[in-house]
Amino acid sequence: MLHSIKTTRFNVTVRRIATGCDFHISLFARDEATACERAKDRARFAERISRAKLATLEANGIAVFRVVSSGISPDQSRPIG
């Protein structure tokens, strides 16, 4: 029998520092730290920044994304299907 993994829906807002553009992301994760990392990865993908480019910028001390807010969503419903 499969054991279900307990996940919680989080609402995370990530800001691209250079442009000030905010990404409002809702996702399921085990904890808030994981949700924030996944949200930053989704924002990176939306902005079409490769992982290699992001790693280069961060290695040079340039922050690209910042988590502005995060919290547990009051709506814990799951998509059907």
URVENLIN-V261026 format. One record per residue. N is the residue number from 1. RES is the residue in three letters. PSI is psi in radians with two decimals (999 if undefined). OMEGA is omega as a letter, one per 40 degrees, with the letter a starting at -180 (* if undefined). BURIAL is 1 if it has 24 or more other C-alpha atoms within 12 Angstrom, else 0. Layout:
n=N res=RES psi=PSI omega=OMEGA burial=BURIAL
n=N res=RES psi=PSI omega=OMEGA burial=BURIAL
//
This chain:
n=1 res=MET psi=2.41 omega=i burial=0
n=2 res=LEU psi=2.44 omega=i burial=0
n=3 res=HIS psi=2.27 omega=i burial=0
n=4 res=SER psi=2.48 omega=i burial=0
n=5 res=ILE psi=2.20 omega=a burial=0
n=6 res=LYS psi=2.02 omega=i burial=0
n=7 res=THR psi=2.74 omega=a burial=0
n=8 res=THR psi=2.53 omega=i burial=0
n=9 res=ARG psi=2.25 omega=i burial=1
n=10 res=PHE psi=2.53 omega=i burial=1
n=11 res=ASN psi=2.12 omega=a burial=1
n=12 res=VAL psi=2.37 omega=i burial=1
n=13 res=THR psi=2.15 omega=a burial=1
n=14 res=VAL psi=2.34 omega=i burial=1
n=15 res=ARG psi=2.31 omega=i burial=1
n=16 res=ARG psi=2.06 omega=a burial=1
n=17 res=ILE psi=-0.70 omega=a burial=0
n=18 res=ALA psi=-0.62 omega=a burial=0
n=19 res=THR psi=-0.32 omega=a burial=0
n=20 res=GLY psi=0.17 omega=a burial=0
n=21 res=CYS psi=2.26 omega=i burial=0
n=22 res=ASP psi=2.43 omega=i burial=1
n=23 res=PHE psi=2.10 omega=i burial=1
n=24 res=HIS psi=1.97 omega=a burial=1
n=25 res=ILE psi=2.34 omega=i burial=1
n=26 res=SER psi=2.21 omega=a burial=1
n=27 res=LEU psi=2.84 omega=i burial=1
n=28 res=PHE psi=2.37 omega=i burial=1
n=29 res=ALA psi=2.89 omega=i burial=1
n=30 res=ARG psi=-0.67 omega=a burial=0
n=31 res=ASP psi=3.00 omega=a burial=0
n=32 res=GLU psi=-0.66 omega=i burial=1
n=33 res=ALA psi=-0.76 omega=i burial=0
n=34 res=THR psi=-0.72 omega=i burial=0
n=35 res=ALA psi=-0.73 omega=a burial=1
n=36 res=CYS psi=-0.75 omega=i burial=1
n=37 res=GLU psi=-0.75 omega=i burial=1
n=38 res=ARG psi=-0.63 omega=i burial=1
n=39 res=ALA psi=-0.72 omega=i burial=1
n=40 res=LYS psi=-0.62 omega=i burial=1
n=41 res=ASP psi=-0.68 omega=i burial=1
n=42 res=ARG psi=-0.70 omega=i burial=1
n=43 res=ALA psi=-0.71 omega=i burial=1
n=44 res=ARG psi=-0.77 omega=i burial=1
n=45 res=PHE psi=-0.72 omega=i burial=0
n=46 res=ALA psi=-0.57 omega=i burial=0
n=47 res=GLU psi=0.02 omega=i burial=0
n=48 res=ARG psi=0.76 omega=i burial=0
n=49 res=ILE psi=2.16 omega=a burial=0
n=50 res=SER psi=2.76 omega=i burial=0
n=51 res=ARG psi=-0.64 omega=i burial=0
n=52 res=ALA psi=-0.77 omega=i burial=0
n=53 res=LYS psi=-0.74 omega=i burial=0
n=54 res=LEU psi=-0.75 omega=i burial=0
n=55 res=ALA psi=-0.68 omega=i burial=0
n=56 res=THR psi=-0.79 omega=i burial=0
n=57 res=LEU psi=-0.79 omega=a burial=0
n=58 res=GLU psi=-0.58 omega=i burial=0
n=59 res=ALA psi=-0.50 omega=i burial=0
n=60 res=ASN psi=0.12 omega=i burial=0
n=61 res=GLY psi=0.31 omega=a burial=0
n=62 res=ILE psi=2.00 omega=i burial=0
n=63 res=ALA psi=2.37 omega=a burial=0
n=64 res=VAL psi=-0.78 omega=a burial=1
n=65 res=PHE psi=2.62 omega=i burial=1
n=66 res=ARG psi=2.36 omega=i burial=1
n=67 res=VAL psi=2.07 omega=a burial=1
n=68 res=VAL psi=-0.76 omega=i burial=0
n=69 res=SER psi=2.68 omega=i burial=1
n=70 res=SER psi=2.60 omega=i burial=1
n=71 res=GLY psi=2.91 omega=i burial=1
n=72 res=ILE psi=2.30 omega=i burial=1
n=73 res=SER psi=2.43 omega=i burial=0
n=74 res=PRO psi=-0.40 omega=i burial=0
n=75 res=ASP psi=1.82 omega=a burial=0
n=76 res=GLN psi=0.27 omega=a burial=0
n=77 res=SER psi=2.66 omega=a burial=0
n=78 res=ARG psi=2.58 omega=i burial=0
n=79 res=PRO psi=2.61 omega=i burial=0
n=80 res=ILE psi=2.36 omega=i burial=0
n=81 res=GLY psi=999 omega=* burial=0
//
